[in-house]
Amino acid sequence: MRQRTGRVNRVWLGLIGLLLLLAAIAGGVVAAGRLQSVGAGIGVELPAVDGSDPVLGGVDPVAQLQAPLWAAIGVAAALILAGLGLVWAIAQVPRKNEATTYRFEAGPEHGVTRCDPAVICAAVERDARAIDGVSAVSAVLRGSRSAPELTMKVTAADRADLAAVLGSLQSEVAGNLATALDAPLARLGVQLDLDRTPHSASRVVL
């Protein structure tokens, strides 16, 4: 029940795809010999280049890379790419992102009540385990007290009425939590697993 980085990965893939698309468009413009006309259209003077011209225009790449300026640019680019790669790799680590301590304020004359979300999660788990067919529950609270997000991992018997279990989780368990927090749930997520543990041969089910 940890939050993963699907959104971050989609953003990165989108940026990489956009850069590759722009590079492909630029290559097509150069290959078609339209670079100079495109530059004239945007008010920039560009050389006339077509697909038959050498890619580097006779420039010695080794001599250019040995220049101090290009060496510094290469090192800076490598450091930037390494930093971005490290940030991306760290972002892949799944996190719980659990909620911090909730504050309940009835008014200045009543003071402030603080509650650890772990206490609320324990009550939610106890409430969910009371549902017929549910054998194990773990819950995580995220978000603020005014916009709480509840995620539950529920294990139910393979012969349980799953529709009834999900209905009870939404109407009773989530409803009780919203009442206790005095705020509607911003999000409810349920991971439902089936308990396929073989029954004992001595157990008779009528």
N, C-alpha and C positions, 0 to 999 in steps of 0.2 A: 504493500500500500504506500509505496514511496512515489513522490512526484518525479517524473522523468522530463527529459529536455526535448520533447517532440517539437515544441514551438521554436526553440533555439535552432535545432537542426534544420527545420523548414526554412528559417530565415537565411541561414548560411547557404543552404542549397539554392535558394532563390537568388542570392547575390552572386554565387558562382555561376549559375545558369545565365544570369543577366550579363555578366562579364564575358562569358563565352559567346553569347549571342551577339554582343557588340563587336567582339573580335571577328566573328564570322562575317558580320555585315561589312566591317572595314576591309576584310580580305576580299570579299566579293566586289566592293567598289574599286579597290586597287586592281584586281584581276580584269575588271571590265574597262579599265582605263578612264574611269570617271572621277578620279581623285581631284584633279584640278578644277573640274566643273562644279563638284560638290563644294570645294573650298571657296570658289567664286560666289556660290549661292549663299554662303554664310559670312561673306566678307573677309575671308582669310586666303592669303596667297599661298598655294601649295604647289609643289613641283608636279610636272606631268609624268606620271608613272603608270606603266601597264604591266600586265602579267609576264611579259618577256624580259623585263629588266632584272638585273641581279638584286637579290634581297637586300644585301648590305651595300650595294652601290660601289663596290671596289674598296670598301673600308676594311682595314686589317683588324679583326676583332681582338686578336691577342694583344696587339699594341694598344688598342683602346682600353682594354681591361687592366693593363698594367699601369695606366695613368693613376696617380693618387686620388683624383676626384672620383673616378669610377670605382676604385677599390673601396673608398669610404661609402659611396652610395650602395655598393653591394653588401658591405657589412651592416649598414643601417637597415637595408631591406631584409636581410637575413634575421636580424634581431627582432624586427617588427613581426615577421612571419612566425618566428619561434614563440614570441609572446602571445600572438593571437592563437597559435596552436595549443599553447599551454592553457590559456583561458578556456578554449573550447573543450579540451580534454577534462579540465576540472568540472566544467558544467555538465559533463556526462554522468558524473557520480549521482546516483539517485539520492534524494533527500526527502525527509518526512515533512519538513517545514511546518512543524506543529505550532499551534497557537500559543501565544504567551498568556500570562495570567489575565483572567477576565475581571473587570471591575463592574460592580453593581452599585448604582447610586440611586437611592430612592428619594433623596432630597438632602439639603444641607443639614437639616436637624437630625437626620438618621445616620449620617456618616457614609463611609464607603466600605463595601464588602468585597474582598478579593477571593477569587476561587481559582485553584489550579485546574487547568483543562483535564489533567489526568484523573481527577476526582469525577469530573463530569463523564469522561469516557468510561470509567468503571461502572457508573450508573447506567449508561447506555448499553454496555455489554451485558450487564445483569438483566436489563429490560429485554434485550433481544434474545437471550438464552431462554427466557420464559416462553418463547413462541414454540408451539408444537412442531417437532421435527428438527429444530436447531440444536446442534451439539457443541459448537464452538463459535466464538465471536471475538474479533479484535477491532477496535475503533480508534480513529484518529480525528482530532478536531483541528481545523485550520481556519484562518480568517479572523476577523474581529468579532466582538460580542454582538455588535449590531448586524453583522453579515456573516454568520458562522457557516462553515463548510464541513460536512460530516462525511467521512469515508469509512466504510465497514467491510471487513472480510468475514464472511459468514459461511460456516460449514454446516450443511444440512444432510439428513439421511437421504439415501438415494431413492427411497420410496415416499419421501415427504411431498406434500402438495406445494410445489415451488411457487405457483401463482399466489397461493394464500400466504406463504412465507414473505414474499416480496411485498404483498399488500399490507401485511402487518408491520413490516419494517418501515414502510412509508407512512402509514396512517397512525400507528401507535408509537413506535420507537421515535421516529423523526418528529412526530407531532408532540410527544411528551418533551422532547428536547427543546423544540421551538417555544413551548409553553414555559419551560423552566428558564430559558434565556430571555424570554419576552421579546423574541425577534424571529422572523421567518428564516428558514435555512436558505442561504444563497445557492447552495449546491449539495446534492445528496448523491454519493457514489457507493455502489454495492458490488463487491466481488463475491459471487456465489460459487462455492465449491461443494461437490457431492462427496459424502463419506461412503466409500465403497469397501469398508472393512468387512471381511467375511464374518457372518454371524456364527455364533457357537452352535455346534451340532446338537447340544442339549437344550437349546432355546427353541421353543415352539411358538409360532406366530399364528394366531387364530383369526 
